């Protein structure tokens, strides 16, 4: 008599942890690398494959099972400055999770999708759906992000055209961007010339390289003074009632907004 075939296909461990809402794919890999994940009592390694219905998976000594998967969470936060877009910090700096109620951050796998710099502010998505995070941060999905950016001086037409067309960063050209001048404020003292002027730009990017806007602004000798993200795709810091989300506050995404994210990434929405 032969054993019945196992209908469950093995999957990579980091994908399972991501699907279960334990962590994003990247964070799951970090947990495995740090030796914090065990499979059937053995410390797991990157690349391990498991069957969720047969194998016992533990994270930090806690058994995690599909039945324990937390309810899906989708939040939009108006990130303040001087807060890290991370789940934890080894230097004890404030993170975006510190801005949320403990009931949302304890054992839910909630984490930010992408990041905003320490000094940057504005729209930041958080979820406990790792596959959605992996998709939205993958280069093949060009979800536009809109920023309002104050820079020093007055960028000329030639610099703005170069910015729109793309420049080399780390040996690779940036994708074309939308850049327009919103307003210019001139130095009232009149004794500093262009050095005292500043310009507000609206910039729409479809990629998210590390400190991309700040680095491009430096290339054009117009350093960033202030950077604020106002929208991610069609998601804005406006609540459904039209009120503006205050700095440090968050809101749940609406069902229509959640559908938009899954349609954008062509993922099946978890039930």
C-alpha positions in Angstrom: 0.0 0.0 0.0 1.5 3.4 -1.0 1.2 6.7 0.8 -1.3 9.1 -0.6 0.3 12.1 -2.4 0.6 15.3 -0.5 -1.6 17.9 -2.3 0.3 20.8 -0.7 3.2 22.1 -2.7 6.3 23.1 -0.8 7.1 26.8 -0.7 10.1 28.8 0.3 10.0 29.6 4.0 10.3 33.4 3.6 7.3 33.3 1.3 5.2 31.4 3.8 6.1 33.9 6.6 5.3 36.7 4.2 1.9 35.2 3.2 1.0 34.6 6.8 1.6 38.2 7.8 4.5 37.5 10.0 6.8 39.9 8.2 7.6 41.3 4.8 9.6 39.1 2.5 12.8 41.1 3.2 12.2 41.1 6.9 11.4 37.4 6.9 14.8 36.8 5.2 16.5 38.9 8.0 14.7 36.8 10.7 16.0 33.6 9.1 19.5 34.9 8.7 19.5 35.9 12.3 18.6 32.4 13.4 15.3 33.4 14.8 13.3 30.9 12.7 13.1 27.1 13.3 11.5 24.4 11.2 10.7 21.2 13.0 13.1 22.2 15.8 16.0 23.0 13.5 17.4 26.5 12.8 16.2 27.4 9.3 18.4 28.7 6.5 17.6 31.0 3.6 16.2 28.9 0.7 14.5 26.3 3.0 11.3 24.9 1.6 8.4 23.9 3.8 4.9 22.6 3.7 2.8 24.7 6.0 0.3 21.9 6.9 3.0 19.4 7.8 6.0 21.4 9.2 6.2 23.1 12.5 7.5 26.7 12.0 8.6 28.8 15.0 9.6 32.4 15.1 11.4 33.5 18.3 10.2 30.3 19.9 6.6 30.9 19.1 4.8 28.3 16.9 3.1 30.1 14.0 0.3 28.4 12.0 -2.0 29.4 9.2 -4.9 29.4 11.6 -3.2 32.0 13.7 -2.8 34.4 10.8 -3.9 37.9 11.9 -6.6 39.8 10.1 -5.3 41.8 7.1 -4.3 45.4 8.0 -4.0 48.3 5.5 -3.1 51.7 6.9 -2.0 55.1 5.6 0.2 57.1 7.9 1.3 60.8 7.6 4.9 60.2 8.8 6.5 63.1 10.7 10.1 64.0 10.4 12.7 62.4 12.7 10.9 59.0 12.6 12.3 55.9 11.0 10.3 53.9 8.4 11.2 50.7 10.1 9.8 48.2 12.6 12.7 48.6 15.1 16.0 50.4 15.5 19.2 49.3 17.3 19.8 52.9 18.3 16.5 53.2 20.0 15.2 55.9 17.7 11.5 56.3 17.2 9.9 54.2 14.4 6.6 54.5 12.6 5.3 51.6 14.7 5.7 53.8 17.8 3.1 56.1 16.4 0.4 53.3 16.4 -1.6 51.7 19.1 0.0 48.6 20.7 -3.1 46.6 19.7 -2.1 47.1 16.0 1.6 46.3 16.4 1.7 43.4 18.8 1.8 40.0 16.9 0.3 41.3 13.7 3.3 41.5 11.5 2.5 45.1 10.6 5.3 46.8 8.7 5.9 49.8 6.4 5.8 49.3 2.6 8.9 51.0 1.3 10.3 53.9 3.2 10.6 57.6 3.7 13.9 59.2 4.8 14.4 60.1 8.4 13.9 63.8 7.6 11.1 63.3 5.0 7.4 63.4 5.8 4.1 62.4 4.3 2.2 59.4 3.0 3.5 55.9 4.0 1.6 52.7 3.7 1.7 49.9 6.3 0.3 46.4 6.1 0.8 42.9 7.5 0.4 41.4 4.0 4.0 40.5 3.0 3.1 39.5 -0.6 1.5 42.9 -1.2 4.6 44.6 0.2 6.9 42.5 -2.0 4.9 43.3 -5.1 4.6 47.1 -4.4 8.3 47.4 -3.8 9.3 45.3 -6.8 10.8 47.4 -9.7 8.3 45.9 -12.2 5.4 47.7 -10.5 5.6 51.4 -11.3 3.2 52.8 -8.8 3.6 56.6 -9.1 4.4 58.6 -5.9 3.9 62.3 -5.7 6.1 64.7 -3.7 6.2 68.3 -2.8 9.8 69.3 -2.5 11.4 72.6 -1.4 14.9 73.0 -2.9 17.5 75.8 -2.5 17.8 78.3 -5.3 15.9 78.3 -8.6 16.5 75.3 -10.9 16.7 76.4 -14.5 14.8 75.0 -17.4 17.8 72.9 -18.6 18.1 71.3 -15.1 14.4 70.6 -14.9 14.5 69.0 -18.4 17.4 66.7 -17.4 15.5 65.8 -14.2 12.5 64.8 -16.2 14.5 62.8 -18.7 16.5 61.0 -16.1 20.2 61.0 -15.0 22.7 58.4 -14.0 22.6 57.3 -10.3 24.9 54.4 -9.3 25.7 53.7 -12.9 22.0 53.3 -13.9 19.7 55.9 -15.5 16.7 56.9 -13.5 13.3 56.5 -15.1 11.6 59.6 -16.5 9.9 61.7 -13.9 7.3 64.5 -13.9 8.7 67.7 -12.5 7.0 71.1 -12.3 7.6 74.3 -10.5 4.9 75.2 -8.0 6.3 78.4 -6.6 9.5 80.3 -5.9 10.2 82.4 -2.8 12.9 85.0 -3.2 15.3 86.1 -0.5 13.7 89.2 0.9 17.0 90.6 2.2 18.3 91.0 -1.3 21.9 90.5 -0.3 22.3 86.7 -0.9 21.1 86.4 -4.5 20.1 82.9 -5.7 21.6 81.4 -2.5 18.7 82.8 -0.4 16.0 81.8 -2.8 14.0 78.6 -2.7 11.7 76.8 -5.0 8.8 74.3 -4.4 8.6 71.5 -6.9 6.0 68.8 -7.5 7.8 65.6 -8.5 6.1 62.3 -9.5 8.3 59.2 -9.5 7.6 55.7 -10.6 10.6 54.2 -8.9 12.0 54.4 -5.4 15.8 54.3 -5.2 17.5 55.2 -1.9 17.2 59.0 -1.3 16.6 59.4 -5.0 15.1 62.9 -5.0 17.7 64.3 -2.5 20.6 62.8 -4.6 19.3 64.2 -7.9 18.7 67.6 -6.3 22.4 67.6 -5.1 23.5 66.8 -8.7 21.8 69.9 -9.9 23.3 72.0 -7.0 19.8 72.7 -5.5 19.8 70.7 -2.2 16.5 69.6 -0.7 15.2 71.8 2.2 12.0 69.9 2.8 10.5 66.7 1.2 6.9 65.7 1.7 5.1 62.8 0.0 1.5 63.8 -0.8 0.2 60.7 -2.6 1.0 57.0 -3.4 -0.9 56.2 -6.6 -4.4 57.6 -6.0 -4.0 57.3 -2.2 -3.8 60.7 -0.6 -3.5 62.1 2.9 -7.1 63.1 2.7 -9.6 61.1 4.7 -12.8 59.9 3.1 -14.6 62.9 4.7 -12.2 65.3 3.0 -10.2 66.2 6.1 -6.4 66.3 5.9 -4.7 63.6 7.9 -2.6 65.3 10.6 1.1 64.6 11.0 1.7 61.5 13.0 -1.9 60.2 12.5 -3.1 57.3 10.5 -6.2 56.0 8.8 -7.5 52.7 7.5 -7.6 52.3 3.8 -11.1 52.2 2.3 -12.3 49.0 0.5 -11.9 50.8 -2.9 -8.4 51.8 -2.0 -7.4 48.2 -1.0 -9.0 46.9 -4.3 -6.9 49.4 -6.2 -3.6 48.1 -4.7 -4.5 44.5 -5.5 -5.5 45.4 -9.0 -2.3 47.3 -9.5 -0.2 44.3 -8.4 -2.4 41.6 -10.0 -2.5 39.7 -6.7 -5.4 37.8 -5.3 -6.7 39.6 -2.2 -6.7 37.4 0.9 -10.0 36.7 2.5 
